[in-house]
Amino acid sequence: MRESKVKRALNQGGVSIGTMVFEFNTTGIARIAAEAGAEFIIFDMEHTGWSVETMRMLIATSRAADIVPMVRVPATQYHFFARLLDVGTMGLMVPMVESEEQAQIIVQSSKYPPVGGRGAAFGVAHDDYQSGDILAKMESANAEGLLIAQIETVKGVENADEIAALDGIDVLWIGHFDLTNSMGIPGQFDHPQFQQALDRVLAACQQHGKAAGFMASSVEEGRTFLERGFRCLAYGGDLWLYQQALREGISAIHPDES
């Protein structure tokens, strides 16, 4: 498997910044993001209805750029993990992770033996259709693949320390909308209860040498989370970035109607 500059940076205590894609499933989107400086790109399957076939195209075109392609799967199910890894994703984001047992399923499904039980297929997309030593390929895939557990519920926060302690899980990523929904404070991101949850997840990550992740909707928010200690950030999603830039441009050039 190719070397993941994102995983290496995070493992060394550094920062990685990328973006997410929800709308524009085009052959150029990853190359555009890479040219803009994104180090990773996460394609969403949870809220888009996109299929594995769509992911196959997006990942294949991403691998032509200097960027780490990853996918958010819809659920903790082996067939999503295995198929997406085989078509070449270099990382998986899994929503609604609530326990050490669930995190163990993620690792077991995503890693080759002896670490896990991922089914073996070689000379396919994930190893660039190349021949070579099978053991070396499995070791490389296990080492380079990035696994992100999303903490999006009260139960997930309560079990954050156990999830972060598990070998194979690299990032605990706050799903802020779902987490505030679970707390009964929808969208109240300044609420003390939500802020305490952030601190608890961040502390678990720091205790076990893992990175805390978040999707920032603005430059100011991104800087705030970096200063707080989060090290894996997605700057917005494609549709909102496009809409914001278009709105600002049209507003700036439109004649004053007052």
C-alpha positions in Angstrom: 0.0 0.0 0.0 1.2 3.5 -0.6 2.7 5.5 2.2 0.1 7.7 4.0 1.6 11.1 4.8 -1.4 11.8 6.9 -1.0 8.8 9.2 2.7 9.5 9.5 2.2 13.1 10.4 -0.4 12.2 13.0 1.7 9.4 14.5 4.5 11.8 14.9 2.3 14.2 16.9 1.8 16.6 13.9 -1.2 18.1 12.3 -3.0 17.2 9.0 -5.7 19.3 7.3 -8.0 18.1 4.5 -11.6 18.4 3.5 -14.8 16.4 2.9 -16.9 15.8 -0.2 -20.6 15.3 -0.1 -21.9 16.6 -3.5 -19.4 16.8 -6.4 -18.6 13.3 -7.4 -16.4 14.3 -10.3 -13.1 13.0 -11.6 -11.3 16.2 -10.8 -12.5 17.0 -7.2 -9.6 15.3 -5.4 -7.0 16.9 -7.8 -8.6 20.3 -7.2 -8.5 19.7 -3.4 -4.9 18.6 -3.6 -3.9 21.6 -5.6 -5.5 23.8 -3.0 -3.3 22.2 -0.3 -5.6 19.6 1.2 -3.6 16.6 2.6 -6.6 14.3 2.7 -10.1 14.1 1.2 -13.0 12.2 2.8 -15.8 11.1 0.5 -19.0 10.6 2.4 -21.3 7.6 2.0 -23.3 8.2 5.1 -25.4 11.1 3.9 -25.1 11.1 0.2 -26.5 7.8 -1.1 -23.3 7.2 -3.1 -22.5 3.6 -3.9 -19.3 1.6 -3.7 -19.1 2.0 -7.5 -19.1 5.8 -7.1 -16.4 5.5 -4.5 -14.3 3.3 -6.8 -14.2 6.1 -9.4 -13.5 8.8 -6.8 -10.7 6.9 -5.2 -9.1 5.8 -8.5 -9.0 9.5 -9.7 -7.8 10.6 -6.2 -4.8 8.3 -6.4 -3.5 10.3 -9.3 -3.0 13.3 -7.0 -0.8 14.0 -4.0 -3.7 13.5 -1.5 -4.8 10.7 0.8 -8.3 9.5 -0.2 -10.6 8.2 2.6 -14.3 7.3 2.8 -16.9 7.7 5.6 -18.9 4.5 5.5 -22.6 4.4 6.5 -22.3 1.8 9.3 -20.1 -0.6 11.1 -20.4 -3.5 8.7 -17.6 -5.7 7.3 -18.8 -5.5 3.6 -18.3 -1.7 3.6 -14.8 -1.8 5.1 -13.5 -4.7 3.0 -14.9 -3.5 -0.4 -13.8 0.1 0.0 -10.3 -0.9 1.1 -10.0 -3.2 -1.9 -11.0 -0.4 -4.3 -8.2 1.6 -2.9 -9.3 3.9 0.0 -6.4 4.7 2.3 -8.6 5.3 5.3 -12.0 4.8 6.8 -14.2 7.0 8.9 -16.9 5.1 10.8 -19.9 7.0 12.3 -21.5 6.5 15.7 -18.7 4.5 17.4 -19.9 3.9 21.0 -17.8 1.2 22.5 -14.5 -0.6 22.6 -16.2 -3.7 21.2 -17.5 -1.8 18.2 -14.0 -0.3 17.7 -12.6 -3.8 17.8 -14.9 -4.8 14.9 -13.6 -1.9 12.9 -10.0 -2.9 13.4 -10.7 -6.6 12.9 -12.6 -5.9 9.6 -10.0 -3.5 8.2 -6.7 -5.2 9.0 -5.1 -8.3 7.5 -4.0 -11.2 9.7 -2.5 -11.5 12.2 -4.0 -8.1 13.3 -7.4 -8.7 11.9 -9.5 -10.8 9.5 -9.7 -8.7 6.3 -10.2 -10.9 3.3 -7.2 -11.2 1.0 -7.1 -10.0 -2.6 -3.9 -8.8 -4.3 -3.0 -7.4 -7.7 -6.1 -5.3 -7.5 -6.8 -1.6 -7.0 -5.5 -1.2 -3.5 -2.0 -2.4 -4.4 -2.1 -0.6 -7.8 -2.5 -3.9 -9.7 1.1 -4.8 -8.9 2.7 -8.2 -8.2 5.0 -8.6 -5.2 5.5 -10.2 -1.8 2.1 -10.9 -0.2 3.3 -10.6 3.4 5.0 -7.3 2.7 1.7 -6.0 1.2 -0.3 -7.1 4.2 2.2 -5.5 6.6 2.2 -2.3 4.6 -1.7 -2.1 4.4 -2.0 -2.7 8.1 0.6 0.0 8.8 -0.6 2.7 6.4 -4.4 2.4 6.6 -6.0 5.1 8.8 -9.0 4.3 10.9 -11.2 7.1 12.3 -13.8 6.5 14.9 -16.5 9.1 15.1 -17.7 10.1 18.6 -21.2 11.3 18.1 -23.2 10.1 21.2 -23.2 10.4 24.9 -22.2 6.7 25.1 -19.3 7.3 22.8 -18.0 10.1 24.9 -18.3 7.9 28.0 -16.3 5.2 26.4 -13.8 7.5 24.6 -10.9 6.4 26.7 -11.4 2.7 25.9 -11.9 3.5 22.2 -8.7 5.6 22.1 -6.7 2.9 23.9 -7.4 0.3 21.2 -4.5 -0.4 18.8 -5.5 0.3 15.2 -7.8 3.2 15.9 -5.9 6.4 14.9 -8.3 9.2 15.3 -11.3 10.0 17.4 -13.4 12.5 15.4 -16.2 14.6 17.0 -19.5 14.5 15.1 -20.7 17.7 16.6 -24.3 17.9 15.3 -25.1 14.3 16.2 -23.4 14.7 19.6 -25.4 17.7 20.6 -28.5 15.9 19.4 -27.6 12.9 21.6 -27.1 15.3 24.5 -30.5 17.0 24.0 -29.0 20.3 23.1 -29.2 20.3 19.3 -26.7 22.7 17.7 -25.7 24.4 21.0 -22.0 24.2 20.5 -21.2 26.7 23.2 -23.1 24.7 25.8 -20.9 23.7 28.8 -22.0 20.0 28.4 -20.8 19.9 24.8 -17.5 21.7 25.7 -16.9 19.2 28.5 -17.4 16.3 26.0 -14.8 17.9 23.7 -12.4 18.0 26.6 -13.0 14.4 27.6 -12.5 13.1 24.1 -9.4 15.3 23.6 -7.9 14.1 26.9 -8.5 10.4 25.9 -6.7 11.0 22.6 -3.7 12.7 24.3 -3.5 10.0 26.9 -3.2 7.3 24.3 -1.2 9.1 21.6 -4.1 9.4 19.2 -5.3 12.4 17.2 -8.6 14.2 17.8 -10.5 15.2 14.7 -13.2 17.8 13.7 -14.7 19.3 10.6 -14.3 23.1 10.9 -16.8 25.3 9.1 -14.6 28.4 9.2 -11.0 29.5 9.4 -11.6 30.9 12.9 -13.1 27.6 14.1 -10.3 25.6 12.6 -7.7 27.8 14.3 -9.5 27.5 17.6 -9.6 23.7 17.4 -5.9 23.5 16.5 -5.0 25.7 19.5 -7.2 23.4 21.7 -5.2 20.4 20.7 -7.1 18.8 17.8 -4.7 17.6 15.1 -6.8 16.2 12.3 -9.1 18.8 10.7 -11.3 18.9 7.7 -11.9 22.4 6.4 -15.6 22.3 5.4 -17.3 20.3 2.7 -17.4 20.9 -1.0 -21.0 22.1 -1.3 -20.8 24.6 1.5 -17.4 25.9 0.4 -18.8 26.4 -3.1 -22.0 28.0 -1.9 -20.1 30.3 0.5 -17.6 31.5 -2.1 -20.4 32.0 -4.7 -22.5 34.0 -2.2 -19.6 36.2 -1.2 -18.7 36.8 -4.8 -22.2 37.6 -6.0 -22.8 39.9 -3.0 -19.5 41.7 -3.7 -20.2 42.4 -7.4 -23.9 42.9 -7.3 -25.0 46.6 -7.7 -26.4 48.2 -4.6 -30.2 48.1 -4.9 -30.8 50.3 -1.9 
